[in-house]
Amino acid sequence: MKINYLKPIIGIFVLLFVISCKVEPQPIEYGKDQCSFCKMNIVDKTHAAQYVTNKGKQFKFDSIECMINDLSNKNEGDMAMLLVANYGKPGEMIAAKTATYLISKKIKSPMGANLSAFSSKSKAEEFKQQYGGENYTWITLKQKLSDK
Amino acid sequence: MRFKIFFFLFFSILTSTAKQIEVCNSCNIKTITEAIKISVAGDTILVKKGVYKEQNIIIDKSISLIGEKGAIIDGENEGGILIFETDNFTIKGIKIINVGLSYTIDYAAIRVVKAENFIIEDCILEGVFFGILIEKSKRGIIRNNKISSDRKNEASSGNGIHIWSGSEMEIYNNELFGLRDGLYFEFVKKSKIYKNVSHDNIRYGLHFMFSNHNIYHHNEFRNNGAGVAVMFSKFITMYNNTFKLNWGSASYGLLLKEIYDAEIYNNLFEENTIGINGEGCTRINYTNNTFLRNGWAVKIAGACYANIFEKNDFMHNSLDLAYNSKVNDNKFENNYWSEYTGYDLNNDGIGDIPYRPVKLFSYIVNKTPEALVLLRSLFVDIINFSEKVSPVFTPDNLMDKNPIMKRIND
C-alpha cells in the first residue's frame, strides 16, 4: 500500500530533476505562450524568437524586435542560445547570430519593425529582390534598432 | 405631392440607368467574375442561390454585390476571394467559405484596397484565414457580419476584421470567433467599434496597435487569449464593455501597453486571470468599472503615471491590486472594496480608515509566481495581517483614503 503512494512522488522528483537543468530550447507553444517583453500571445510562426540563459531559463518572444529590445537591458554573454524563426520555413527556429535579416515594408512583423530572419544570405537576398528592403546581419541589426 | 412626383421621377431615372445583373447556375451569366466584367459603375449584381467556386475576384467598379439567401462562394482553400479596389461599393448577404491559408500572403475572404465610402453587411464568412482585410481605406461601414474559423489548433490563423491604415471606420453588430484576433486595428484613426461579440479567439478579442482617437463600447469579449489589447496608442475611449472568462497563464481582460490619455469607464471585468494589466500607461482615468471575481483585478507594472481610479467596484477578487514599484504616482479614491473591513461611524457612506489594496502576498507572488499555491492558506492570512498592521512594503501613499461602504453598480 505504501509503495502506491511513493511511486508518483518519486516520479515527480525524477521528472523535476530531468526537466529543470537542461540548457535546451523548449518548443514555443503558439497561441499559449506569451512574449516575455511585450506580454502578447505568441501566434506568428514566421516571426517568433527565443533565448535560453546559461542556467536554462526560457524566454520567448512574439517577434525578433522584442527579443532585441529585451537583450538591450541584459548581458548577451549570459545567454546559451539565441534563436529566431526562419521566415522561409515557418515553425523552424534558427541561430540568431548566423541568420540574415531583412527589413522590408512589404513583410509585416508583429511589433511594427517589419523584420524577418532567414537561414541563409542567398535566401534573404531572394526575398529582398521580391519585396524590397534592406539586409542586415545580427550585429548591424542591433545597431539599427538601437539607433531609433 | 410635388415632392412625391419629383422622387418618383428621380428614382425612375436612377433605375433606368443602373441595371441589375443576375447570376445563377441556370442564368446566362453563371459566374460572379463574368458578371463583374460586363457591369458598369452603379449596377447591382444579384447572386442567386447556389455554390460558386471562384477565387481572386477583382472588383474595380462601384457596384453593389447582393446575395440571395443561400448564395455561397467557395474558395476551395486556394486563395483570397473578393478583392475590392474601388470606392462606393456595397456587399450584402453573401456567404463565403474556405479561404486559403498561407504563411506569407494574407489571403482574405473580403479584401478592400484603397477604398472610400463602402458598406459590408449581413455576410457570413466561414473557414476564413483573414475575414475582412482592409488596407488604406476611409469611411467604411462593417455591420451585422458573422466571421469564424475553425483552425483552432493551428496558430497560423488570420484575423477576423483587420484594418491596416485607415480612418473613420464604423464597425458594429458583428460576431467573431475562432480566429487569431477578432478585430485588429493597425494605424487606424477616428473609428468606432460597438455592439460586437468577439469570443473564443486564439489571441485577442480586439487589438489596437499604433491607433489613436478611437472609441469602442458595448462590446462583449469572452474566452479569448486576452480580451482586448491596446498598445502604443493614444486617446482611446472604452466604455460599457464586458470582458469575461479570459482564463489562462497569459490571459488578461484588458492589456494596456504604452498608452496615453485613455478613458475607461462603466466596464465589467468578470472572471479573468488579470482584469487589467497595465505597463507604461499614463494619464488614464478608470471610473465606475466593476471588477468581479478576477484573479488579480488590476496589475500595474512599471512606468504607469498619473492614473486615477475613482468610484470602481472591486468585488471578490483574489487579489485586488499588484504593484511592482516602490513609488506610487497613481490615485485611488472613493472605490468600493469587498475586502474592506473598516467601519463607518459617522454614517456618511465613506469608511473611516483607509484601505490598502496591495497585500504583502501579492508582492511575494510577483517575485515568485509559484507561491500562488499558498493562496487562501493560514500563512498568507497571517502575513497579510502583519502588513495591514504595519505596512513595510506598500508605498505609503498607495491607499484609498476614502473607500465607500456600498457598491456603486448594484
Interface residues (C-beta under 8 A of the other chain):
Chain A: Y30 G31 K32 D33 Q34 C38 K39 M40 N41 I42 V43 D44 K45 T46 Y87 P90 I107 K108 G112
Chain B: Y103 T104 A155 S156 S157 W164 R180 I202 R203 Y204 M209 F210 G225 A226 A229 M231 F232 G248 S249 A250 Y252 L255 K257 N277 E279
